[in-house]
Amino acid sequence: MIPTYLVVTKVGLYNSIWALVLPSLVNVFYLILIMNFFKALPKELEEAVFMDGANHWQAFSKLFLPLSLPVLATVGLFTVVHDWNEWLAGSIYMKADNLPLSSFLKTIIAVPMVNGNNAADIAKLNSRSISSAQILVGALPILLIYPVLQKFFTKGLVIGAVKE
């Protein structure tokens, strides 16, 4: 985390959205997942598409990209869930007035706001209701995204079940 912080500050990305996006752009776990998916594809598919006269771009766009939609949907869902729930990076790379939602909700729970008008309202709330609100706000976007991507997960299960 310290080397990433030093790079973010030296490049001048501190307190910008790019400080949150660029460090998480390439994840080795996701690369290994995609690589293993492509290694599991039969070589006969590649041979057949080239025997049919397709070039490399056509093989990629017509065969491999449609076949890889399940793994790309999985990586996309993992990325969205991870970045949505990531509060530490937002706390480190952003100033207090520009925090992302998860970091802001974390500060509400961890550090009670004591600024005049809000102090009395927050004192009335117990920590359980604040935690429940954070969980609801944190889970709602993921619950809305998952049904859209679910068709890709079931498609991937069906493709894996077909005999060669």
N, C-alpha and C positions, 0 to 999 in steps of 0.2 A: 504494500500500500504506500510506503514511503517513496520508493522510486517513481511510482505513478504520480504521486502528488508533486514531486519535484519536476517531472516532465510537464505536467499540466500547468504549473506555475511558470516554468521557463518559456513555454510556448505561448503563454498569454491567454490560456483558456479558462483561467479561474473565474468563477461566477458566470459562466455561460453554459448553455445547454450542451455544447460540444464536450465539455468536461465530463459529462455523464454518458454521452453517446460513444465517443471514440474509444475510451478504455475498454468498454465491453463489446466492441464491434466484432472481434475475433475471439472465439472461445474454443479452446483445444478439444474439450469434450464434444462439442457439436461437430467439429471437423472429423473427429474419430467416428462419431455416429454416422455421418454422411459417407465417409470413406468405407466403412464396413457395409453400409447398404449397397453401395455400388460394387463392392467386391463380391457380394452375395448374388448379384445378377448373373445369370448364365451367359457364358461367352457366345453361345449360339445366337442370342439376340443381336449382339453386335455384328457377328458374321452375317446374319441374315439381312440386316438393314444395309450393310455395305454391298452384299451380293445383289440387292434390289436396285443398286445404282445411286444410293444416297451419299452425299458428301458428309463431312464431319459436322457441319452446322445443322444439316437436316437430320442427322442421326440424333444430335443433341435435342433439337427442338421438337421433333416428332416422336421420338422414342424415349430417350432417357429423362427428359424433363417431365413428361406426363407420368412416367413410372415413379419418379422421385417425389411426387406431390405428398405422399404420406410422411416421408421423412422430413421434408421441408416444412410441412404443417406442424410436425412434432417439434422441430427446432424453433419454429416461429412461436409456438405456444410456450415452450420453455423460456425463450428469450423475453417474451412479454411478461410472464409471471415473475421471472427473476428481476427484470428491470423495474417492474411496478412495485415489487416488495422491497427493493433496495433502498434502505434509508441511510445507511452509513456513507455511501459515496456522496449523496446529496448533502449530508451534514458536513463532509470534509471539503468538497469542492465548491460549495455555494455559500453565499452570505446569508445571514439570518432573515433578511427581508425578501430573499429570492429562493426560498427552499422549495423543493418538490413536495408533492402532497404527502408521500409516506414519511419523509423527514419531518415535515411540519406536524403530522399527527403524532409522531414519536416524541417531539418536544412537548406537545400538549400533555401527554401521559407522564413523561419523565420529569419535566420541569413545569410546575404550575405557573400559569401566566398571572403576573401581579402588576397590572397596569390600570389602576383606578376602576373604571366601569366594569371590566371583565372579572375582577377579583371576587366580587360578591356573587356573580353568577356561577363562577367555577367552584366557589366554596360550597354552593348548594348541590353540585353534582358529586356523586361519589365516583371512585375510580373505576368501578365496574361498568357504569353507564358510558364513561368516556372510552374505556377499552372496547365495549360493544360497538360503539359508533365507529371506532377505528377499524374494527374487524369488518363491519358492514361496508364501509367506504372502500376498504382495501380489497374485499372479495367481489364486489359488484361488477367491476369491469371484466374480471376473469370469468365470472359466471355468464356474462353476456357474450364473450368471445368464444368460449368453448363450444356452444352449439353450432356456431358457424364452421368451426374446424372439425367437428365430429365426423362429418361425412368422409374426410380424408383418412381418419383413423380407421374407420370401418372398411374403407376401400383397401387400405394397407393390409388389414387382416384377411380380407378375401383374396387378395393377390398372393399372399403367403400360403394360402390353403390350396391353391390350384396345383394339381400334379403336372409334372413335365412329361 
